[in-house]
Structures are given as structure tokens and as C-alpha cells.
Amino acid sequence: MALRQQKSLDLSTYTIPRHVAIIMDGNGRWARKRGLPRVAGHRAGAENLRRIINACVEFGVDILTIYAFSTENWGRPEAEIRGLMRIFARVLDQELDDLHQQGVCLHHLGDLTGIAPNLQEKVRRALQLTKDNKKLILNVAFNYGGRAEILHAVRQMLADNISPDDLTEALFSYYLFTRDLPDPDIVIRTSGELRISNFLIWQAAYSEYYPTPALWPDFGREELFEAIVAFNQRERRFGLVPEESQ
Ligand code: FPP
């Protein structure tokens, strides 16, 4: 197979966002434009995820969080859900060893119960195998919803008898699925939609939001590069005035 020449993209003078979060939207539209079934769009989306993981490693991103399946996605047609579950299982079967070799540490955000036991088992195996890897943390939000995550955290805190006086933002964050990871610096949403759709609603309070018209299967390495360049043009103020935020 001929090797495709990769364009050299120089980010040496840019600040690399430590944590990139992506709402991978537009698979269905990508497929429809080609007269293909929706699940073909999800397959193309899964292939693209591989490209974006490689690009994150290349650019020096530490943490990538992807929205793979939301708690609301259960409302989709059964055939599409089955197709998606098959893709997740196949990616784990076919890509896990490579991801492990590459130094990717997989984390799961969301509720694993409610997913077919064989898929749960594959996910658990993947988490265990990759837990000490250091190159890139890949958080996969799967059967995930931001509100459900907050309720889960509150339930856990009540079960741990946390006193109201001890409750701080840092402690609350610790009870979320992202635990002690830093908040996302940038949240990318493909396909031109301008919603957060219940994704990291606590963690993304001060993230830079980057909507792009590219459909997810078309959002490649160069588009990620452009997102990082755009991130560098933002002034992050965290609610302060310019001088205080320096
Ligand atoms: C949204 O596009 C996408 C999803 C609900 C699924 C995302 C899944 C993948 C990219 C597959 C690979 C993921 C892993 C973890 C292996 P949409 O279907 O809502 O698109 P539309 O808005 O154009 O219909």
C-alpha cells in the first residue's frame, strides 16, 4: 500500500491544550450524503477516531475525551444501536493491542451496567490492560450523560457521609467519572451543531468551545491542528479581567 505523505504541521510555537474533548457528531449525515446506511457513517467515524488518536499523540495532547454513546442514544432505532455496539466491540477486538503498544491508557466515563455482558467484559479487559500507560489518556464517554454523572456523584457522596461543610468544588470533581483529571481546555463539536448535549456539563464550565462544520468522519489531523491554532487565539479569562487572568 502506498504511504500517503503526511503534511508537516508545526505546533512548536503553540500552546497545546492538555485536555481535548470531542462531540463526534455528523456520522449519519456523512453516510446520507453518500447514499449509505447510518451505520456506515459510524464505521467511518470509528476509523476517523483512530486518526485523531494518532494526531493527539503526535501533537502532544495528554488527554482526549470522546462522546461515544450518550444515555439519550438508547432512543435510536434498535438496528442502529446494535450496529454501534458491534462497532465498539470490533474496535476493542482489533485496536486494543495497537493502542496499548502506543501507550494509550483507556478510561471509561459512564455506566457500564445496561450494556451487553460480553461488551462490558471487553471494556474491563481494555481498562485493566492499559491502566499504566502514560502517552495519552483516552476517556471514552459511553452510556454517559452529564446529569446522570452528577446524580451518581451526589449519591456516592451521600453514601460516603460527606458533610455539607466539607463539600468543595475540588471534592465534588473527585466524585465525577473524570476524578482527578484536569478539566477539558477545549470542547470540539463537529457537524456545525451549537449544543453541549449533556456532555461534561460540570467539567466544561470554562472550556473553550470550538464548533466546526466538518462532519466527524471528515474531521482529520489538519482540522485538529486548526482547532489548536484557534484555541491559541482565544483569551481564557476564567471570569477575570484580562490582567488578572495572566
Ligand atoms: C453522532 O453522529 C455519533 C454517535 C452517536 C456515535 C459516535 C460513534 C462513533 C464515532 C463510532 C466510534 C466510537 C468508538 C468509541 C469506537 P450522528 O449519528 O448523530 O450523526 P447525525 O447527527 O449526522 O445523524
Boltz pocket constraint, residues with backbone or C-beta under 6 A from the ligand:
constraints:
  - pocket:
      binder: B
      contacts: [[A, 24], [A, 25], [A, 26], [A, 27], [A, 28], [A, 29], [A, 30], [A, 41], [A, 42], [A, 43], [A, 45], [A, 46], [A, 49], [A, 67], [A, 68], [A, 69], [A, 70], [A, 73], [A, 87], [A, 88], [A, 91], [A, 140], [A, 191], [A, 216]]
      max_distance: 6.0
